[in-house]
């Protein structure tokens, strides 16, 4: 057992020595990579010093050569999971800008929360937690530098990242930096795989920071050591799934089938989860098979999910039904139900086709609807016909406490409920997904 008094004294000595140093000395992983990159992503475990590195970078950028002529040499944007998080972590916190440059001031002028420096430079602060967040970034003006803090925790990650890119357009070298503990969001995975051009990555673990408070270090180890999340939270490794999610990749892989190996399908439907805000419209084609070992099986045939205007997603929904000769379309009508039905009806009129549209109403939460379908997957009665990367990422990373709406997941689970593959619960006597059933599907 660690003596907390000794640990606290040791931590105070480390901090005192560092603060009394003539200047801040970066650790190797806190040094910006060389080259003319567009984005620098620092993936690191908790306590590795990633926020510290980015706050220092912003401070040095403000002191550097002007990006703009006139009284405002630098226009900067800083985005966190929420505006409060941005203020706390990026400015007020122990690793924030306030402690890098005592002349920086947090202010609340008309139009938002900003940091201002004596040389006229300004940084506007944003959150990424509600449906208006992308619009605030759109209206926030052009910048020479963006700092994205804990972007893997952003609720509206894709939309806010896109608006950030569009606003990064002034100065001789507009670019961004980002600091985050990696989580298996699709965009983070693309960065990690090197699929986004001109983005460089730096990696660090909690153990790469000799200045971390030993008490905090011990508490983090007590919470995460020996768990799958420990790789993410302590070592900054990207997990392919979240242990809190309802689906496991091994179950999806075990149930995956080729299109030419399908059993006889007796019903097909297009599940639609209309978006009421900045999110996607979940549009997923699912099917129900004849009985295999006295059990019906379910299949994901296609993911048509999109982020379009009402006319666009209405046409896409109808086209999905046409492409797969679906028996009907089932639409969630809890929010804007009449409008959603009208959108699809208008699309059918324009396309000269009539398909039955069924209303489905959510009387329970998303988790209650999702769990029985994930149980089908575990029992090898739910199959993906091909690979659906974005949908599968959502299935294996979403859980209710995240607070954002999984539109693709919702679009998918309406199908099995509508086709009565699941009821209030899934279970009972007997074994599902037997070896004989697997052979008949495979």
Secondary structure, DSSP 8 states (H G I E B T S, - for coil): ---HHHHHHHHHHHHHHHHTSSS----GGGS--SS--SEEEEEE-TTSSHHHHHHHHHHHHHHSS-SSSSS---EEEEEESSHHHIIIIIIISTTSGGGT-TT-EEE--TTSEEEE-TTS-EEEEEE--STTHHHHHHHT--BSEEEEESGGG-TTHHHHHHHHHHHB--STT-EEEEEE-----HHHHHHHTT-STTEEEEEE-GGG-TTS-HHHHHHHHHHHTTSHHHHHHTT----SS-TTSS--HHHHHHH-B-GGG---EEEEEEEEE--SSSS-BEEEEEEEEEEETTEEEEEEEEE--B---HHHHHHHHHHHHHHTT-SEEEEE-TTTHHHHHHHHHHHHHHHT----EEEE---S-HHHHHHHHHHHHHTT-EEEBS--HHHHHHHTT--GGG-S--HHHHHHHHHHHHTTS--S----SS-SS-HHHHHHH-
